[in-house]
Amino acid sequence: QVQLVESGGDLVQAGGSLRLSCAASGSIFSINVMGWYRRAPGKQRELVAAITRGGRTNYGDSVKGRFTISRDNAKNTVYLQMNSLKPEDTAVYSCNAVAMSGYNYWGQGTQVTVSS
């Protein structure tokens, strides 16, 4: 089992920045990919960014150039630095961890609200 605890969600003005953190505990040795997804009201969940244990990254098209994902394997923590935030970035952001087996673990989610 893997437990994921997110932090960093907040209310911020458009153009501002936030950093989300996701700390993993439990069977962390089994984790390969960690990432962030988001779900806005009335919309489907979408990939924000993901990073492999080796540091390979993948970003959703809407956040490329504005968001940066990073990973501290020693601390079992993944970060999402969000810059130039837009109102359309408002969503619940959830941390995701994919085990070597392919099983997906999810955090409880953290609210990010961007005001115009």
N, C-alpha and C positions, 0 to 999 in steps of 0.2 A: 504494500500500500504506500501511496505517496500523498502527502498533504501539502497543499499550496495555500499560502496566505499572502494576499495582495495588500498593498497600501499605496497611498499617494493621490488617490482621487480627490478632486476638489472642484470648486467653482472658480473659473478664471475668465478674464476678459479676452475677447478676440485679439489675436496677435501675441498672446502671452505663452508661457511655457509651463509644463508640469513634468515631473518624473514619477513614473510608476515603478514599484518594486514588487517582486514576487519571490518569496522565500519558500524553498522546497525542503521537506523533511520526510523521514521514513526511508523507503527503499530507493534512495536517490541513485544508487548505482545502476538502476535499471533504466534511468531516463536517458533518452537520446536527444530528442528535440524539445525545446521549450519555446513558448511564444505567447502572443496576445491576440485575442479576438475581441470584437465588440459587437454589440447589438443596440441599435438605435430604436426608439419607439416606432412600431409599425414596419420595421425592416428586418430582413434576415441577418443572422449572425455572419460576420465577415472577418476574414483574416486581416490583422493589422500588420504583424511582423512575427517572424520565427527565426530561431537560431539553433544550429546544431551544436553538439558538444565540442566539435572542432572549430566552431566559429563561423560556419557558413550561414549567411542570412538570406531572408526572403521577405519582401514587403508587399503589402497591398498597394495597388496603383494610386489610390487616393492619398497615401501618406508618404510616398517616395519623395525624398529630398527634405522632408520636414521632421520625420520621426527617425530615431535611431535605437535599435535594440542592441543590448550588450549582455554579457553573461560572465559572472564570476563563479567559476566552478568550485573554487575553494570555499566560497560562502554558500554555494548551492542557491544562488540568487540570480534572477534575470531582471534587467531594468529596461524600461521604455522611456527614452527621453523624447518628449513631444514639444516641438517648437512651432511657432507661427500657427497657433491653434485657431481653428475656424468654428463657427457655430455648428456646422455640419459634423464636427468631430464629437459632438455631444452624444454620449452613449454609456452603457455599462460595459466596462472593460474587464474581461476575464482572462486569467492566466491559464495556460494549457501546458501540460507536459505529456509527451508521448514516450511510452516505454519501448524497450527493444522488442517486446512482444507485439507492439502495435496498440496496446491498450491506452486509452486517453484518460487523463486525470484533469479535473477542473477545479479552479478556485471558486470562491463565493461571489466574486465580482466586486468592482469598485466603480462608483459613479464619477464620470467626468462631465462637467457641464461648462460649456463655453458660451458666454453671453456676448451679444453683438453691441 
